[in-house]
């Protein structure tokens, strides 16, 4: 039950951030001039994508470490239960 509410909460946050947005013109004057001139716009777009890459890498690393730790913990719990069952048989 706890996992369902967590997943529902994450989905709700994603939906809210996707559909509740405001238009923003937050470029500095130099960036705006570079984009309007035409030639440097692809470099600016690549720079933005480069800056967006690091948060995704960090989040995916955290998710992977959590998954690996949970998998290890589940395996240890199963082994402990098997040992208890075998103890009861002897």
N, CA, C and O atoms as a DFTB+ gen file, in Angstrom:
360 C
 N C O
     1  1       0.828      -1.197       0.000
     2  2       0.000       0.000       0.000
     3  2       0.871       1.260       0.000
     4  3       0.544       2.256      -0.644
     5  1       1.980       1.195       0.731
     6  2       2.846       2.358       0.834
     7  2       3.477       2.690      -0.521
     8  3       3.641       3.861      -0.864
     9  1       3.830       1.656      -1.285
    10  2       4.433       1.883      -2.591
    11  2       3.434       2.506      -3.563
    12  3       3.806       3.329      -4.399
    13  1       2.177       2.116      -3.452
    14  2       1.165       2.672      -4.346
    15  2       0.981       4.161      -4.109
    16  3       0.851       4.926      -5.064
    17  1       0.967       4.588      -2.842
    18  2       0.805       6.011      -2.559
    19  2       2.040       6.786      -2.987
    20  3       1.926       7.925      -3.441
    21  1       3.217       6.188      -2.851
    22  2       4.445       6.845      -3.296
    23  2       4.423       7.049      -4.806
    24  3       4.719       8.140      -5.293
    25  1       4.075       6.005      -5.542
    26  2       4.015       6.093      -7.004
    27  2       2.938       7.084      -7.433
    28  3       3.144       7.859      -8.367
    29  1       1.796       7.062      -6.759
    30  2       0.726       8.010      -7.066
    31  2       1.185       9.447      -6.817
    32  3       0.873      10.347      -7.597
    33  1       1.920       9.657      -5.738
    34  2       2.446      10.988      -5.436
    35  2       3.421      11.465      -6.498
    36  3       3.372      12.623      -6.913
    37  1       4.312      10.578      -6.941
    38  2       5.269      10.938      -7.987
    39  2       4.545      11.285      -9.282
    40  3       4.876      12.275      -9.934
    41  1       3.562      10.477      -9.654
    42  2       2.789      10.758     -10.865
    43  2       2.052      12.086     -10.762
    44  3       1.982      12.834     -11.738
    45  1       1.508      12.383      -9.599
    46  2       0.812      13.648      -9.393
    47  2       1.776      14.827      -9.551
    48  3       1.429      15.834     -10.169
    49  1       2.969      14.703      -9.001
    50  2       3.966      15.772      -9.131
    51  2       4.350      15.969     -10.591
    52  3       4.476      17.103     -11.052
    53  1       4.536      14.877     -11.319
    54  2       4.897      14.973     -12.737
    55  2       3.789      15.652     -13.533
    56  3       4.059      16.520     -14.364
    57  1       2.550      15.261     -13.280
    58  2       1.419      15.861     -14.001
    59  2       1.302      17.343     -13.700
    60  3       1.079      18.147     -14.605
    61  1       1.449      17.708     -12.439
    62  2       1.341      19.120     -12.064
    63  2       2.453      19.927     -12.717
    64  3       2.197      21.016     -13.229
    65  1       3.677      19.421     -12.711
    66  2       4.770      20.189     -13.308
    67  2       4.669      20.259     -14.824
    68  3       5.159      21.214     -15.427
    69  1       4.048      19.277     -15.447
    70  2       3.910      19.330     -16.900
    71  2       2.811      20.281     -17.356
    72  3       2.963      20.964     -18.369
    73  1       1.718      20.328     -16.627
    74  2       0.569      21.090     -17.095
    75  2       0.397      22.454     -16.441
    76  3      -0.381      23.274     -16.927
    77  1       1.094      22.705     -15.370
    78  2       0.990      24.003     -14.714
    79  2       2.301      24.737     -14.931
    80  3       3.187      24.705     -14.077
    81  1       2.421      25.387     -16.059
    82  2       3.652      26.102     -16.386
    83  2       3.321      27.531     -16.788
    84  3       2.208      27.841     -17.211
    85  1       4.305      28.373     -16.644
    86  2       4.180      29.760     -17.071
    87  2       5.201      30.010     -18.172
    88  3       6.253      29.372     -18.217
    89  1       4.882      30.932     -19.044
    90  2       5.834      31.313     -20.068
    91  2       6.908      32.171     -19.422
    92  3       6.607      33.088     -18.658
    93  1       8.153      31.871     -19.730
    94  2       9.258      32.608     -19.110
    95  2      10.240      33.058     -20.183
    96  3      10.692      32.262     -21.005
    97  1      10.556      34.334     -20.160
    98  2      11.626      34.883     -20.995
    99  2      12.762      35.246     -20.055
   100  3      12.926      36.405     -19.674
   101  1      13.541      34.246     -19.688
   102  2      14.549      34.444     -18.661
   103  2      15.958      34.485     -19.227
   104  3      16.919      34.284     -18.484
   105  1      16.107      34.739     -20.516
   106  2      17.444      34.814     -21.074
   107  2      18.036      36.190     -20.795
   108  3      17.337      37.202     -20.733
   109  1      19.337      36.179     -20.631
   110  2      20.001      37.474     -20.510
   111  2      20.047      38.121     -21.896
   112  3      19.764      37.472     -22.903
   113  1      20.399      39.372     -21.934
   114  2      20.401      40.096     -23.208
   115  2      21.413      39.510     -24.184
   116  3      21.158      39.463     -25.387
   117  1      22.559      39.063     -23.676
   118  2      23.592      38.502     -24.550
   119  2      23.134      37.182     -25.167
   120  3      23.347      36.942     -26.356
   121  1      22.510      36.337     -24.367
   122  2      22.035      35.051     -24.898
   123  2      20.935      35.270     -25.931
   124  3      20.901      34.622     -26.977
   125  1      20.043      36.196     -25.612
   126  2      18.946      36.477     -26.534
   127  2      19.486      37.023     -27.862
   128  3      18.995      36.659     -28.930
   129  1      20.485      37.887     -27.792
   130  2      21.078      38.438     -29.014
   131  2      21.783      37.342     -29.812
   132  3      21.731      37.337     -31.042
   133  1      22.443      36.413     -29.112
   134  2      23.142      35.328     -29.806
   135  2      22.154      34.418     -30.528
   136  3      22.415      33.974     -31.646
   137  1      21.039      34.146     -29.895
   138  2      20.037      33.278     -30.515
   139  2      19.390      33.974     -31.701
   140  3      19.141      33.350     -32.732
   141  1      19.121      35.255     -31.557
   142  2      18.468      35.979     -32.636
   143  2      19.380      36.162     -33.848
   144  3      18.896      36.306     -34.970
   145  1      20.706      36.157     -33.628
   146  2      21.616      36.327     -34.764
   147  2      21.631      35.080     -35.643
   148  3      21.883      35.179     -36.844
   149  1      21.366      33.909     -35.066
   150  2      21.180      32.732     -35.896
   151  2      22.262      31.686     -35.821
   152  3      21.945      30.507     -35.667
   153  1      23.525      32.054     -35.922
   154  2      24.590      31.057     -36.037
   155  2      24.883      30.320     -34.737
   156  3      25.152      29.119     -34.763
   157  1      24.840      30.993     -33.632
   158  2      25.238      30.394     -32.360
   159  2      24.103      29.670     -31.646
   160  3      24.292      29.179     -30.533
   161  1      22.955      29.595     -32.251
   162  2      21.808      29.009     -31.552
   163  2      21.991      27.520     -31.301
   164  3      21.536      27.026     -30.268
   165  1      22.633      26.786     -32.196
   166  2      22.824      25.353     -31.967
   167  2      23.800      25.127     -30.821
   168  3      23.635      24.178     -30.053
   169  1      24.809      25.973     -30.691
   170  2      25.746      25.867     -29.572
   171  2      25.063      26.147     -28.253
   172  3      25.344      25.490     -27.251
   173  1      24.171      27.113     -28.246
   174  2      23.428      27.427     -27.031
   175  2      22.516      26.268     -26.652
   176  3      22.406      25.929     -25.474
   177  1      21.870      25.663     -27.624
   178  2      21.005      24.519     -27.347
   179  2      21.810      23.336     -26.806
   180  3      21.363      22.652     -25.885
   181  1      22.999      23.091     -27.376
   182  2      23.850      22.010     -26.873
   183  2      24.312      22.293     -25.452
   184  3      24.401      21.376     -24.636
   185  1      24.605      23.542     -25.150
   186  2      25.007      23.915     -23.796
   187  2      23.886      23.689     -22.795
   188  3      24.132      23.224     -21.683
   189  1      22.671      24.010     -23.175
   190  2      21.522      23.791     -22.297
   191  2      21.319      22.300     -22.051
   192  3      21.072      21.882     -20.920
   193  1      21.422      21.506     -23.100
   194  2      21.282      20.053     -22.936
   195  2      22.397      19.490     -22.062
   196  3      22.154      18.587     -21.261
   197  1      23.600      20.005     -22.201
   198  2      24.724      19.573     -21.378
   199  2      24.445      19.879     -19.901
   200  3      24.699      19.043     -19.033
   201  1      23.931      21.061     -19.624
   202  2      23.629      21.431     -18.241
   203  2      22.476      20.601     -17.664
   204  3      22.438      20.346     -16.461
   205  1      21.551      20.186     -18.509
   206  2      20.437      19.363     -18.034
   207  2      20.848      17.916     -17.781
   208  3      20.152      17.194     -17.067
   209  1      21.954      17.490     -18.349
   210  2      22.377      16.098     -18.235
   211  2      22.777      15.721     -16.807
   212  3      22.446      14.626     -16.352
   213  1      23.473      16.593     -16.099
   214  2      23.980      16.263     -14.768
   215  2      22.876      15.937     -13.755
   216  3      23.016      14.945     -13.040
   217  1      21.790      16.708     -13.650
   218  2      20.742      16.312     -12.697
   219  2      20.135      14.948     -13.011
   220  3      19.800      14.193     -12.099
   221  1      19.991      14.631     -14.291
   222  2      19.458      13.316     -14.651
   223  2      20.417      12.209     -14.245
   224  3      19.984      11.166     -13.756
   225  1      21.712      12.421     -14.441
   226  2      22.694      11.418     -14.041
   227  2      22.669      11.213     -12.536
   228  3      22.735      10.077     -12.066
   229  1      22.576      12.287     -11.778
   230  2      22.543      12.186     -10.317
   231  2      21.304      11.431      -9.852
   232  3      21.399      10.540      -9.008
   233  1      20.156      11.779     -10.390
   234  2      18.910      11.114      -9.979
   235  2      18.926       9.645     -10.359
   236  3      18.530       8.799      -9.557
   237  1      19.375       9.325     -11.565
   238  2      19.418       7.925     -11.982
   239  2      20.416       7.127     -11.135
   240  3      20.175       5.957     -10.839
   241  1      21.527       7.747     -10.746
   242  2      22.485       7.069      -9.870
   243  2      21.867       6.775      -8.510
   244  3      22.062       5.694      -7.954
   245  1      21.124       7.734      -7.978
   246  2      20.470       7.531      -6.679
   247  2      19.424       6.419      -6.772
   248  3      19.322       5.589      -5.868
   249  1      18.660       6.399      -7.839
   250  2      17.649       5.351      -8.022
   251  2      18.316       3.989      -8.152
   252  3      17.840       3.008      -7.581
   253  1      19.415       3.921      -8.898
   254  2      20.127       2.655      -9.054
   255  2      20.673       2.172      -7.716
   256  3      20.550       0.990      -7.396
   257  1      21.278       3.069      -6.923
   258  2      21.813       2.661      -5.619
   259  2      20.697       2.199      -4.690
   260  3      20.870       1.226      -3.955
   261  1      19.550       2.885      -4.713
   262  2      18.421       2.474      -3.885
   263  2      17.925       1.096      -4.314
   264  3      17.652       0.244      -3.468
   265  1      17.808       0.873      -5.614
   266  2      17.323      -0.410      -6.131
   267  2      18.277      -1.541      -5.756
   268  3      17.842      -2.610      -5.330
   269  1      19.590      -1.300      -5.918
   270  2      20.576      -2.321      -5.592
   271  2      20.552      -2.651      -4.095
   272  3      20.640      -3.818      -3.712
   273  1      20.434      -1.622      -3.255
   274  2      20.380      -1.835      -1.812
   275  2      19.107      -2.572      -1.417
   276  3      19.151      -3.457      -0.562
   277  1      17.974      -2.225      -2.024
   278  2      16.713      -2.895      -1.716
   279  2      16.764      -4.356      -2.139
   280  3      16.281      -5.233      -1.422
   281  1      17.348      -4.617      -3.301
   282  2      17.475      -5.986      -3.787
   283  2      18.340      -6.806      -2.834
   284  3      18.013      -7.953      -2.531
   285  1      19.435      -6.229      -2.363
   286  2      20.333      -6.910      -1.434
   287  2      19.622      -7.176      -0.104
   288  3      19.764      -8.255       0.471
   289  1      18.866      -6.205       0.379
   290  2      18.142      -6.358       1.642
   291  2      17.061      -7.429       1.520
   292  3      16.888      -8.235       2.434
   293  1      16.340      -7.447       0.415
   294  2      15.308      -8.469       0.205
   295  2      15.919      -9.869       0.175
   296  3      15.352     -10.813       0.725
   297  1      17.077      -9.994      -0.470
   298  2      17.752     -11.293      -0.541
   299  2      18.178     -11.746       0.858
   300  3      18.027     -12.919       1.202
   301  1      18.701     -10.835       1.655
   302  2      19.118     -11.179       3.014
   303  2      17.925     -11.598       3.869
   304  3      18.029     -12.529       4.667
   305  1      16.795     -10.916       3.705
   306  2      15.588     -11.287       4.467
   307  2      15.096     -12.668       4.065
   308  3      14.682     -13.449       4.922
   309  1      15.134     -12.978       2.785
   310  2      14.710     -14.303       2.329
   311  2      15.629     -15.385       2.873
   312  3      15.165     -16.447       3.287
   313  1      16.942     -15.117       2.874
   314  2      17.878     -16.090       3.419
   315  2      17.641     -16.309       4.913
   316  3      17.729     -17.437       5.399
   317  1      17.342     -15.242       5.634
   318  2      17.076     -15.344       7.067
   319  2      15.812     -16.164       7.319
   320  3      15.789     -16.981       8.239
   321  1      14.776     -15.968       6.535
   322  2      13.541     -16.741       6.695
   323  2      13.785     -18.224       6.401
   324  3      13.251     -19.093       7.090
   325  1      14.593     -18.505       5.376
   326  2      14.902     -19.899       5.042
   327  2      15.673     -20.556       6.185
   328  3      15.411     -21.710       6.525
   329  1      16.617     -19.833       6.777
   330  2      17.373     -20.376       7.901
   331  2      16.457     -20.676       9.080
   332  3      16.613     -21.705       9.738
   333  1      15.497     -19.783       9.356
   334  2      14.550     -20.006      10.454
   335  2      13.684     -21.232      10.192
   336  3      13.406     -22.014      11.101
   337  1      13.264     -21.388       8.953
   338  2      12.430     -22.560       8.597
   339  2      13.244     -23.834       8.753
   340  3      12.744     -24.829       9.278
   341  1      14.499     -23.813       8.299
   342  2      15.348     -24.995       8.427
   343  2      15.659     -25.309       9.896
   344  3      15.791     -26.474      10.269
   345  1      15.775     -24.272      10.721
   346  2      16.011     -24.454      12.145
   347  2      14.817     -25.160      12.802
   348  3      14.978     -26.044      13.644
   349  1      13.619     -24.741      12.388
   350  2      12.398     -25.348      12.936
   351  2      12.271     -26.804      12.511
   352  3      11.728     -27.616      13.261
   353  1      12.758     -27.149      11.333
   354  2      12.674     -28.533      10.862
   355  2      13.603     -29.429      11.669
   356  3      13.239     -30.557      12.003
   357  1      14.800     -28.939      11.984
   358  2      15.764     -29.742      12.746
   359  2      15.306     -29.860      14.140
   360  3      15.972     -30.497      14.956
